[in-house]
Amino acid sequence: MSDCPTRKWPSLVGTGAAAAAFLAIPLFFKAIGLRSGPYWLDLLNTVGLYTILALSLNVILGHAGMFHMGHAAFFAVGAYTTAILNLNHGWTILATMPAAFLAAGLLAAILAGPIIHLRGDYLLIVTIGIVEITRIALSNNIFGLTGGPNGLVGIARPSLFGFRLSKPQHFFYFIWFMVGVTYVMFYFLENSRFGRALKYIKEDTVAAESMGVNTTAYKLIAFVLGAAWAGVAGAIYASRMRTISPDSFTFEESVLLFTIVILGGSGNQKGVMLGSFMVIGLPEIFRGFQDKRLLVFGAALVLMMIFRPQGLFPPTPARVKLSDAWSNKLVEPATNSESDDG
């Protein structure tokens, strides 16, 4: 049996150099005097926000294998929680973020109970209904808090130690710091006992149950955790835009997030990040070809589904290193049979 390398940390030097180069982008734009610098920074901020959302959906779709297309509902709950607490009760944006996390997670726990046993297309259809019901409820000014179709206006900017984030470069560092937090958090989750159990459930639910894994509980926790973190992304979105309305949280947003995870590689965090750049960034880069860009983008997705349905960077199979004693036991039967044939 050949050596099977255990999972190792990525190169700290390479990762640190790449992160430093990326974080230096605002300084580079300023140094060269790029007039469109704020536009490109704003685009990177949008990519970062969708990266946070896609990584949270990856826990549900990529790790647990649940076909979930209602993620925009929990994104909306987080955004509206932040807006209501800030406008009506004077909470700071950073103080509202834990509340947005809890509100989205609580709604997910309530909704997931009756539907968590559903699989495949059935779960997909139900989650589509969730996002539409949420949008309609927000449009109807539920409890007189959501502002109806016009939404809520005048949400404050985040402040940290008295420093107010107001420019694209400020949000650039804030959003991508949160991307880093999200990546590290879900990296440890993926490589924990909980993460391994989710992988077993995704591959074969019946086999996981037969090995004593409580599949219902694990799926419920994954669903709630992914939804709650989408609520945090909603809080960031509300503070960045300062205006939110039900039209910002439609079914199309859920489809976009679903596409990012599938295209990048369901279950692979690096693939999901690349998917965010491709799905959100590339259409904007080619905005000059507005008549053709959606056609090219759609054709690229079709080709991906035909030639690489597992995504750009699918997760690598888990490997286990066997001891020499077990390796010899696996080889011995083959050796004996060969000698008998001789």
Number of C-alpha atoms within 10 A of each C-alpha: 12 7 10 11 9 10 10 6 6 8 9 9 9 10 11 11 12 12 13 11 11 12 16 12 16 19 12 14 16 12 9 9 10 13 10 9 19 16 12 19 20 16 19 21 23 20 23 26 22 27 30 27 29 30 31 30 33 29 29 27 24 26 25 27 23 24 21 24 27 30 31 31 32 32 30 30 29 33 29 26 25 33 32 18 18 20 15 9 9 12 15 19 22 16 13 23 22 17 19 31 28 22 22 28 25 17 16 22 19 11 15 18 12 9 14 17 13 14 13 11 12 13 19 16 14 16 24 20 16 18 25 17 13 21 23 16 16 26 18 16 16 13 9 9 16 22 19 17 17 15 19 20 15 14 21 23 19 21 13 10 5 7 9 12 19 14 12 20 20 16 23 22 16 16 24 21 14 18 21 13 13 17 19 13 11 18 14 12 14 20 12 12 10 14 20 16 20 25 19 20 24 20 13 11 19 12 12 18 14 9 10 8 17 14 21 15 12 17 24 19 20 24 26 26 23 26 34 29 27 33 35 30 29 33 29 28 23 26 25 22 13 15 18 26 21 24 15 15 25 20 21 14 20 24 16 17 28 21 20 30 29 26 26 26 26 28 29 24 27 17 22 32 23 20 27 29 20 18 20 20 17 13 17 15 13 13 12 10 12 11 9 11 17 14 10 13 15 11 12 12 15 13 11 16 14 10 9 15 15 17 22 19 20 21 17 8 6 10 11 11 13 13 10 10 8 11 13 12 10 12 11 11 10 10 10 11 10 10 8 7 6 6
